[in-house]
Amino acid sequence: MIETRYGNALDVQTGIIVHGCNCQGVMGGGFALEVKNRFPIAFYEYDKVHRSHGLKLGEICFVEVIPNKFIINANTQDNFGGSKRNVSYDAIVDCFKEVVKLAAVIEQHRNVNLEIIFPAIGAGLGGGDWKIISALIDVVVPDSFKKVLYLLPKE
C-alpha cells in the first residue's frame, strides 16, 4: 500500500527517492529539474550514462547523495514535451522492478530499512494517469518495502 505524505520528497534525510526522467539526456522541468539543481551529482550520473551508451526506457541509474539517501533516475519517458502522454507504463514497471532489487541489496548489506519515495512519477509532465501508475507501483513493489508518495502541500 502506498502511503501519502505532504512535503518535498527531496527533503527527506534517508530513503530511496525515485523520479522519472526522459531518455534524451534532459532534466529541464518538473521534479527532474529540481533534482538537477539540488543534487547535481544525480544529473552528472544521468548525463554520463547518456553520453557513454544512451539512456533506455525501463533502466535506472542512481547515486547516493548522503549516507542512506539515494536518488534514482528512472528512465520512464522516451521523449518529453507536447500535449501527449510521454510516460511509458511498461518502463515504470521495469524501473520499479530494478528499484526493488537495488533496495533489497542496500538493505541487506547495510542492515537498514529505507523507504521507497517518489513524487507522482509520470503523472505530471509525463502526462500519465496517476491511478494507473500508482496501481502498477503497488503491484511491483512488495509491501515488505514502505512505499511513500510525496505531494506538495496545496496552497
Phi and psi in degrees as a GROMACS rama.xvg file:
@    title "Ramachandran Plot"
@    xaxis  label "Phi"
@    yaxis  label "Psi"
@TYPE xy
-91.1991  125.44  ILE-2
-89.0655  142.932  GLU-3
-108.333  132.377  THR-4
-128.56  158.344  ARG-5
-111.015  134.427  TYR-6
143.12  -170.5  GLY-7
-100.471  121.243  ASN-8
-55.8651  -29.3754  ALA-9
-72.5808  -11.7461  LEU-10
-84.8599  -8.91063  ASP-11
-64.0959  152.692  VAL-12
-87.4471  -31.5303  GLN-13
-139.949  153.887  THR-14
140.576  175.159  GLY-15
-111.815  106.102  ILE-16
-96.5267  118.07  ILE-17
-107.661  127.906  VAL-18
-135.978  153.216  HIS-19
-84.0133  141.188  GLY-20
-130.25  160.207  CYS-21
-92.1361  168.929  ASN-22
-96.1014  16.7419  CYS-23
-99.5646  -0.295122  GLN-24
80.5871  20.3142  GLY-25
-120.73  126.12  VAL-26
-115.781  73.7585  MET-27
-105.07  0.441225  GLY-28
-160.376  169.042  GLY-29
60.3992  -148.453  GLY-30
-63.4312  -36.0796  PHE-31
-60.6865  -39.8684  ALA-32
-65.5613  -38.9398  LEU-33
-64.6067  -39.6331  GLU-34
-59.2585  -48.6711  VAL-35
-57.4604  -43.1089  LYS-36
-72.9565  -39.0206  ASN-37
-86.1031  -30.727  ARG-38
-132.517  73.6967  PHE-39
-53.8348  -28.2267  PRO-40
-62.6992  -31.1067  ILE-41
-66.9843  -40.7867  ALA-42
-68.5788  -39.2849  PHE-43
-56.4339  -46.4251  TYR-44
-64.3433  -42.7549  GLU-45
-61.4279  -47.3369  TYR-46
-65.29  -38.6485  ASP-47
-61.1641  -44.5501  LYS-48
-64.7123  -43.6189  VAL-49
-57.8079  -45.4536  HIS-50
-72.8755  -32.7457  ARG-51
-80.3113  -45.3707  SER-52
-147.583  11.5569  HIS-53
85.5979  159.81  GLY-54
-102.311  136.288  LEU-55
-121.285  140.395  LYS-56
-53.0374  138.474  LEU-57
86.3889  -4.02426  GLY-58
-99.2132  158.086  GLU-59
-126.117  155.787  ILE-60
-134.644  150.152  CYS-61
-142.069  162.596  PHE-62
-149.443  142.945  VAL-63
-90.4952  116.849  GLU-64
-90.1391  -31.5256  VAL-65
-145.66  165.579  ILE-66
-52.1419  125.167  PRO-67
65.0332  22.5924  ASN-68
-126.127  112.32  LYS-69
-114.784  141.816  PHE-70
-108.473  124.103  ILE-71
-106.31  117.029  ILE-72
-88.7057  107.441  ASN-73
-102.035  119.185  ALA-74
-78.8433  89.7694  ASN-75
-105.145  -8.65304  THR-76
-132.874  134.324  GLN-77
-73.7657  -41.245  ASP-78
-128.129  -170.779  ASN-79
-152.295  164.129  PHE-80
83.8316  173.782  GLY-81
81.7781  -176.297  GLY-82
-104.326  3.0388  SER-83
-93.8455  168.597  LYS-84
-75.1532  122.804  ARG-85
-99.7452  -23.9265  ASN-86
-71.5836  142.232  VAL-87
-103.986  120.198  SER-88
-63.9968  -37.3311  TYR-89
-61.9052  -40.0448  ASP-90
-66.4155  -37.316  ALA-91
-60.005  -46.3022  ILE-92
-58.7799  -49.5069  VAL-93
-61.3868  -42.6224  ASP-94
-62.7212  -45.8285  CYS-95
-69.4895  -27.9451  PHE-96
-61.7712  -42.2409  LYS-97
-67.2743  -38.5032  GLU-98
-61.2108  -42.7921  VAL-99
-60.3524  -45.0532  VAL-100
-60.5178  -46.5565  LYS-101
-62.6691  -45.6416  LEU-102
-60.1491  -40.8599  ALA-103
-62.7617  -42.4399  ALA-104
-65.2354  -46.6075  VAL-105
-60.209  -47.9197  ILE-106
-63.0674  -40.2591  GLU-107
-66.3842  -45.8926  GLN-108
-75.8748  -25.7367  HIS-109
-108.106  -5.75191  ARG-110
54.1709  49.0274  ASN-111
-131.142  158.695  VAL-112
-113.505  114.403  ASN-113
-110.125  135.011  LEU-114
-71.5483  147.092  GLU-115
-97.4851  114.684  ILE-116
-116.154  142.332  ILE-117
-158.603  152.139  PHE-118
-78.1797  -172.67  PRO-119
-72.9981  68.9875  ALA-120
-54.0358  125.21  ILE-121
82.5615  -9.46094  GLY-122
-97.9682  -5.51852  ALA-123
-94.8856  -106.5  GLY-124
-63.1516  -23.3733  LEU-125
-72.0396  -19.2177  GLY-126
79.0519  11.4619  GLY-127
-83.2506  168.906  GLY-128
-92.663  116.741  ASP-129
-62.2638  -32.2141  TRP-130
-61.7694  -41.441  LYS-131
-69.2936  -47.9877  ILE-132
-62.2412  -46.3514  ILE-133
-64.2393  -36.9897  SER-134
-64.0182  -40.4708  ALA-135
-63.3878  -46.6753  LEU-136
-60.9889  -43.1277  ILE-137
-63.0645  -33.762  ASP-138
-76.44  -42.4513  VAL-139
-74.3447  -37.8814  VAL-140
-94.3762  114.776  VAL-141
-61.0051  153.814  PRO-142
-68.9742  -6.02836  ASP-143
-68.6263  -15.8194  SER-144
-105.091  139.236  PHE-145
-80.7333  122.524  LYS-146
-106.591  125.526  LYS-147
-130.108  119.753  VAL-148
-89.4996  127.43  LEU-149
-105.957  126.095  TYR-150
-116.304  141.529  LEU-151
-70.1871  140.472  LEU-152
-59.555  143.092  PRO-153
-77.6132  137.751  LYS-154
